[in-house]
Amino acid sequence: MANTRQTFEAVFRDVIVPKIMEEVQKTGIAPNACDWAQNSILHNTIGGKYNRGMTVPDTYRILKGVDELTQDEYNMSSILGWCTELLQAMFLVADDIMDSSITRRGSPCWYRMDGVGMIAINDSFILESAIYLLLKKFFRQESYYIDVVELFHDITFKTELGQLLDLITAPEDKVNLDNFGFSKYYFIVRYKTAFYSFYLPVALAMYQAGVATEKNLQQAKDVLIPLGEYFQVQDDYLDCYGDPEHIGKIGTDIQDNKCGWLVNKALEIVTPEQRALLDEHYGRKNADSEAKIKKLYLDLNIETHYKEYEAQSVKEIAALVEKVDESEGLKRAVLTGFLNKIAGRSR
């Protein structure tokens, strides 16, 4: 089995959705609620980049040292991958509500769909619960079952702590740039993004491949957390400078008072007069203030600072990969592949 978007989505449509809906239908819930659950699952999972999910079978294949996986191997690995996509879906449904976001993946956010509203909060809970339903159905017999369950719980907890610090550091209705700083920013980045987006899918493949030793997990983490930091800085950059048609959403970080990389870099280098402009216009819910902040970023050469950061980060992460000891079954190619997927991305 080759790992393509088509084959990966086929596992979701042919295996995962029927299994989840089978369990929903067993409860005897009203047909309209059953339809609602299925619509929510499909809307909030299909259509993303699948970087997290497809990394699981890609990583598993490399760790196994084969050119292609068998159908059964691919299905099992893809199910783990879709569990990461369900976790992502849960986070995004809730995050879009908290951020008052408008679009996601080129479509209206789920809570903005006709008739949904705050029901989306409960829908996010269902998306998370589906992860553990799938793990129980497909992996209960495996020796690493409880390790994987605990991994999902641990990563979810870490991500929620990152989201907490993000929300209280930069509430949308109370702008205070004195709360910002790179120490808080990098905690938020590691915990809110890096663990679930980068460490989780690789660790899942390592458990499936039987190479999840303590040493290997730590080696993977030592590379993947900095890689996740770089990814989030990219995301902050694209929120301001990316093409909405390419990235699938309209950037809102400036108006949302986000503690992002761009504003933290600006705070490091502004003059007193420029700082006053930042204080006056950052986090304000109007296009005029947003335009003034973007003009300030232009004056500060923020884009150039980002390009310098990106080049240095790629160099440092590549050096970390070279230090990985492969003696216990972890392969550098796994980590190099992840770096190559995101280096210099524009979406």
C-alpha positions in Angstrom: 0.0 0.0 0.0 1.3 3.4 -1.0 0.5 6.2 1.4 -1.4 8.8 -0.6 -4.2 11.2 0.3 -6.6 8.9 -1.6 -5.5 5.7 0.3 -5.4 7.5 3.6 -8.9 9.0 3.2 -10.2 5.6 2.1 -9.3 4.1 5.5 -11.3 7.0 7.1 -14.3 6.6 4.9 -14.3 2.8 4.7 -13.1 1.8 8.1 -13.2 4.5 10.7 -16.4 6.4 10.0 -18.5 3.1 9.8 -16.9 1.9 13.0 -17.7 5.1 14.9 -21.2 5.3 13.5 -21.8 1.7 14.4 -21.2 2.5 18.0 -23.3 5.7 17.8 -26.2 3.7 16.3 -25.9 1.0 19.0 -27.1 3.6 21.6 -30.5 3.9 19.8 -30.0 7.7 19.4 -32.5 9.5 17.2 -31.7 9.3 13.5 -31.2 13.1 13.1 -28.6 13.1 16.0 -26.9 10.2 14.3 -26.7 12.2 11.0 -25.5 15.2 12.9 -22.6 13.2 14.5 -21.5 11.9 11.1 -21.7 15.3 9.4 -19.6 16.8 12.2 -17.0 14.0 11.9 -16.7 14.4 8.2 -16.7 18.2 8.1 -14.1 18.6 10.8 -11.6 15.9 9.6 -11.7 15.7 5.8 -9.9 18.4 3.8 -6.8 19.2 5.9 -3.2 18.7 4.9 -3.1 15.4 6.9 0.6 16.1 7.8 0.1 14.6 11.3 -2.0 11.6 10.2 -0.1 10.5 7.2 3.2 10.8 9.1 2.2 7.7 11.1 2.2 5.2 8.2 5.1 7.0 6.5 7.2 6.7 9.7 6.1 3.1 10.4 7.2 2.1 6.9 10.6 3.7 7.3 11.1 2.1 10.7 10.1 -1.3 9.3 12.6 -0.8 6.5 10.2 -1.7 3.7 9.2 0.0 0.4 5.5 -0.6 1.0 3.2 -1.8 3.8 0.8 -4.7 3.6 -2.9 -3.8 3.5 -3.3 -4.8 7.2 -0.2 -2.9 8.3 -1.3 0.2 6.4 -4.8 0.1 7.8 -3.6 -0.2 11.4 -1.0 2.5 11.0 -3.6 4.8 9.2 -6.1 4.3 12.1 -3.5 5.6 14.5 -2.9 8.4 12.0 -6.6 9.2 11.9 -6.6 9.3 15.7 -4.2 12.2 15.5 -6.4 13.9 12.9 -9.5 13.4 15.2 -7.5 15.0 18.0 -6.6 17.9 15.7 -10.2 18.2 14.7 -11.3 18.4 18.3 -8.8 21.1 19.1 -9.7 23.1 16.0 -13.4 23.1 16.6 -12.9 24.4 20.1 -10.1 26.8 19.1 -12.2 28.4 16.3 -14.9 29.2 18.8 -12.4 30.7 21.3 -10.8 32.8 18.6 -14.0 33.7 16.9 -12.5 32.5 13.6 -14.4 32.7 10.4 -13.0 30.1 8.0 -11.1 26.8 8.3 -9.7 24.8 5.4 -11.5 27.0 3.0 -15.0 26.5 4.5 -16.9 28.2 7.3 -15.7 27.1 10.8 -18.0 24.3 12.1 -19.6 26.6 14.8 -20.5 29.0 12.0 -22.3 26.4 9.9 -26.1 26.8 9.7 -27.8 25.7 12.9 -24.6 24.6 14.7 -23.5 27.5 17.0 -22.4 26.4 20.4 -23.5 22.8 19.8 -20.0 22.6 18.3 -18.6 22.5 21.9 -20.2 19.1 22.4 -19.2 18.0 18.9 -15.6 18.6 19.9 -16.0 16.3 22.8 -17.4 13.6 20.5 -14.4 13.9 18.2 -12.1 13.3 21.1 -14.1 10.3 22.5 -13.9 8.7 19.0 -10.1 8.4 19.5 -10.5 6.1 22.5 -13.3 4.1 20.9 -11.0 3.4 17.9 -8.0 2.5 20.0 -10.1 0.1 22.0 -11.7 -1.5 18.9 -8.5 -1.9 17.0 -5.5 -2.0 19.4 -6.8 -3.5 22.7 -5.0 -6.8 21.9 -1.6 -5.1 21.3 1.1 -5.0 23.9 1.5 -1.2 23.5 -2.3 -0.5 23.8 -2.1 1.2 27.2 1.1 3.1 26.2 -0.8 4.6 23.3 -3.8 5.5 25.4 -1.7 7.2 28.0 0.3 8.9 25.2 -2.9 10.5 23.9 -4.0 11.5 27.4 -0.6 13.0 28.1 -0.3 14.9 24.8 -3.9 16.2 25.1 -3.2 17.5 28.6 0.0 19.3 27.5 -1.8 20.8 24.5 -4.6 22.1 26.7 -2.0 23.7 29.1 -0.4 25.5 26.1 -3.8 26.7 25.1 -4.5 27.9 28.6 -1.3 30.0 28.8 -2.1 31.4 25.3 -5.6 32.4 26.3 -4.7 34.1 29.6 -1.6 35.8 28.2 -3.4 37.3 25.3 -7.2 37.6 26.0 -8.9 39.2 23.0 -10.7 41.8 25.1 -7.8 43.0 27.3 -4.7 44.1 25.3 -1.6 44.3 27.4 1.6 43.7 25.5 3.6 43.7 28.7 2.3 40.2 29.2 4.1 39.0 26.1 7.6 37.8 25.7 9.5 35.0 24.0 9.7 32.8 27.2 5.9 32.6 27.3 5.7 32.3 23.6 7.9 29.3 23.3 6.1 27.5 26.2 2.8 28.1 24.4 4.4 26.8 21.1 5.8 23.7 22.6 2.8 22.7 24.6 0.0 23.9 22.3 1.5 22.7 19.0 4.8 20.8 19.0 3.8 17.8 21.2 0.7 16.8 19.4 1.7 17.9 15.9 5.2 16.4 15.7 6.0 14.1 18.6 2.7 12.3 18.8 2.5 10.8 15.3 6.2 9.7 15.3 5.8 8.2 18.8 2.7 6.3 17.7 4.6 4.7 14.8 7.5 3.9 17.1 5.1 2.0 19.4 3.6 0.1 16.4 7.1 -0.8 15.1 8.3 -2.0 18.5 11.1 0.6 18.8 9.6 2.9 21.4 12.4 2.5 23.9 12.9 5.2 26.5 16.1 6.3 24.7 14.4 6.4 21.3 11.4 8.3 22.5 13.7 10.9 24.1 15.8 11.2 21.0 12.7 11.8 18.9 11.4 14.4 21.3 14.7 16.2 21.3 14.4 16.8 17.5 10.6 17.0 17.1 9.9 19.7 19.8 12.3 22.2 18.2 10.8 21.2 14.8 7.3 21.9 16.2 8.5 25.3 17.4 9.7 26.2 13.9 6.4 25.0 12.4 4.4 27.3 14.7 6.6 30.3 14.0 6.0 29.5 10.3 2.3 29.4 11.0 2.4 32.8 12.7 4.3 34.2 9.7 1.8 32.8 7.2 -1.1 34.2 9.3 0.2 37.6 8.3 2.0 37.1 5.0 0.4 33.9 3.6 -2.2 33.8 0.8 -5.6 32.9 2.4 -6.4 30.8 -0.6 -3.3 28.7 0.0 -3.5 28.3 3.7 -7.3 27.8 3.9 -8.1 30.5 6.4 -8.1 34.2 6.9 -5.4 35.4 9.2 -6.7 36.9 12.4 -3.7 36.9 14.8 -3.3 40.7 14.9 -7.0 41.5 15.6 -7.2 38.6 18.0 -4.3 39.9 20.2 -2.3 36.7 19.7 1.0 36.3 21.5 2.7 35.4 18.2 6.3 35.4 16.9 5.9 38.5 14.8 4.6 40.8 17.6 7.2 39.4 20.1 10.0 40.1 17.6 8.6 43.6 17.0 8.5 44.2 20.8 12.3 43.4 20.9 13.2 46.0 18.3 10.7 48.8 18.4 11.5 52.4 19.2 9.4 54.1 22.0 7.3 55.7 19.3 6.7 52.4 17.5 5.9 50.7 20.8 3.2 53.4 21.4 1.7 52.5 18.0 1.8 48.8 18.9 0.0 49.5 22.1 -2.6 51.6 20.4 -3.5 49.3 17.5 -2.5 45.7 18.3 -5.4 43.5 19.1 -8.0 45.9 17.9 -11.0 44.6 16.0 -10.8 46.8 13.0 -9.1 46.6 9.6 -7.5 50.1 10.0 -5.6 49.1 13.1 -4.6 45.8 11.5 -3.3 47.7 8.5 -1.2 50.0 10.8 0.4 47.0 12.5 1.2 45.4 9.2 2.8 48.7 8.0 4.8 48.7 11.3 6.0 45.2 10.6 7.1 46.4 7.1 9.0 49.3 8.7 10.7 46.9 11.1 11.7 44.4 8.4 9.9 41.6 10.3 9.8 39.5 7.2 13.6 39.7 6.9 14.0 38.7 10.6 11.7 35.7 10.0 13.7 34.6 7.0 16.9 34.7 9.1 15.2 32.8 11.9 14.0 30.2 9.4 17.4 29.6 7.9 19.0 29.2 11.3 16.3 26.9 12.6 16.5 24.5 9.6 20.3 24.4 10.1 20.1 23.7 13.8 17.4 21.0 13.4 19.3 19.3 10.7 22.3 19.2 13.1 20.2 17.6 15.8 19.0 14.9 13.4 22.6 14.0 12.6 23.3 13.3 16.3 20.6 10.7 16.5 21.9 7.2 17.5 20.2 4.6 15.4 21.4 1.6 17.4 17.9 0.9 19.0 15.9 1.1 15.8 15.1 4.8 15.4 16.1 6.0 12.0 17.3 9.5 11.1 15.3 9.3 7.8 12.1 9.6 9.9 13.1 13.0 11.3 14.7 14.2 8.1 11.5 13.5 6.2 9.5 15.5 8.7 11.9 18.5 8.4 11.7 18.3 4.6 7.9 18.4 4.7 7.7 21.7 6.4 10.9 23.6 5.6 10.0 26.7 3.6 6.3 25.8 3.3 3.9 28.4 2.1 0.6 26.8 3.3 
